[in-house]
Amino acid sequence: MIYEMELSDRIIGCAIAVHKELGAGYLEKVYERALCVEFQYQDISYVYQVPIPVFYRDKIVGDYIDDIIVKGKIILELKACNIIHSMHCAQIINYLSARGIKVGYILNFGNEVKLEFKRIVH
């Protein structure tokens, strides 16, 4: 658990660095790419844009794509909006459930003053 909290702290630190440098106003994709650059700089392993199928009654009915998964342990959902909504929480809970991962973060770069983030444990 200590390792997970340390990793979480490092992830948030990277996201804050990106927000301080870029500020608000870009599309989510820009923040995603910048965060990946920061992870490389900080030697944090990650994968991004990982698809996963969605099933209904044992049939694939669609798929979704995770923004970033850090070290196979933490899912990051990036946003560039005014506030984090409950629908964003529902979205990441579904992602966590589908992946069998316990912890995720919604990182919102849309706030002009500071990075907004929410930890979700499933």
C-alpha positions in Angstrom: 0.0 0.0 0.0 2.9 2.4 0.7 4.2 1.8 -2.8 0.8 2.6 -4.3 0.6 5.8 -2.3 4.1 6.8 -3.4 3.2 6.1 -7.0 0.0 8.1 -6.6 2.0 11.0 -5.2 4.4 10.9 -8.1 1.5 10.8 -10.7 -0.1 13.8 -9.1 3.2 15.6 -9.0 3.7 15.0 -12.7 0.1 16.2 -13.5 0.7 19.3 -11.4 3.9 20.0 -13.3 2.0 19.7 -16.7 -0.8 22.0 -15.5 1.7 24.6 -14.2 3.5 24.6 -17.5 0.5 24.5 -19.9 -2.3 26.0 -17.9 -5.9 25.5 -18.9 -7.5 25.7 -22.3 -6.0 22.8 -24.4 -7.8 19.6 -25.5 -7.4 16.5 -23.3 -5.1 14.9 -25.9 -2.5 17.7 -25.4 -2.5 17.1 -21.7 -2.3 13.3 -22.3 0.8 13.7 -24.5 2.4 16.2 -22.1 1.8 13.8 -19.1 3.4 11.0 -21.1 6.4 13.1 -21.7 6.6 13.9 -18.0 6.3 10.2 -17.1 9.2 9.4 -19.4 11.2 12.2 -17.8 10.4 10.9 -14.3 11.0 7.2 -15.4 7.4 6.1 -14.6 6.2 3.3 -16.9 2.8 3.6 -18.5 0.7 2.6 -21.5 -1.8 4.9 -23.1 -4.8 4.5 -25.4 -5.4 0.9 -24.4 -8.6 -0.5 -25.8 -10.9 -2.9 -23.9 -14.1 -4.5 -25.2 -17.4 -4.0 -23.5 -19.7 -7.0 -23.2 -23.4 -7.4 -22.9 -24.8 -10.9 -22.6 -21.5 -12.4 -23.7 -21.4 -10.3 -26.8 -19.0 -7.4 -27.6 -21.2 -4.3 -28.0 -18.4 -1.8 -28.2 -15.1 -0.8 -26.7 -13.6 2.0 -24.8 -10.0 3.3 -24.5 -8.2 4.0 -21.3 -6.4 7.3 -21.4 -3.3 6.1 -19.4 -2.6 3.1 -17.2 0.5 3.6 -14.9 2.5 0.5 -14.1 -0.5 -1.7 -14.6 -1.9 -0.4 -11.3 -3.6 2.9 -11.7 -5.9 4.1 -14.4 -5.9 7.8 -15.3 -8.8 9.5 -16.9 -7.9 13.0 -18.2 -10.4 15.8 -18.5 -10.3 19.4 -19.6 -13.6 20.7 -18.3 -14.9 23.2 -15.7 -15.4 20.6 -12.9 -15.3 16.9 -12.3 -18.9 15.5 -12.7 -20.4 12.4 -11.2 -20.6 10.9 -14.7 -16.8 11.1 -14.8 -16.7 9.0 -11.6 -19.1 6.5 -13.1 -17.0 6.3 -16.2 -13.8 5.5 -14.3 -15.5 3.0 -12.0 -16.5 1.1 -15.2 -13.0 1.2 -16.4 -11.6 0.0 -13.1 -14.1 -2.9 -13.0 -13.4 -3.9 -16.6 -9.7 -4.0 -16.0 -9.7 -5.5 -12.5 -7.7 -2.5 -11.2 -8.6 -1.0 -7.8 -7.4 2.6 -8.1 -8.0 5.4 -10.6 -7.7 9.1 -10.8 -9.7 11.7 -12.7 -7.3 14.5 -13.6 -9.0 17.7 -14.7 -6.7 20.2 -16.4 -9.6 22.6 -17.2 -9.4 24.6 -14.0 -7.5 27.8 -14.7 -6.1 28.1 -11.1 -4.9 24.5 -10.3 -5.1 20.9 -11.3 -8.3 19.3 -10.0 -8.1 15.5 -9.3 -10.2 12.9 -7.7 -9.1 9.5 -6.5 -11.5 6.6 -7.1 -11.1 3.2 -5.4 -13.2 0.3 -6.6 
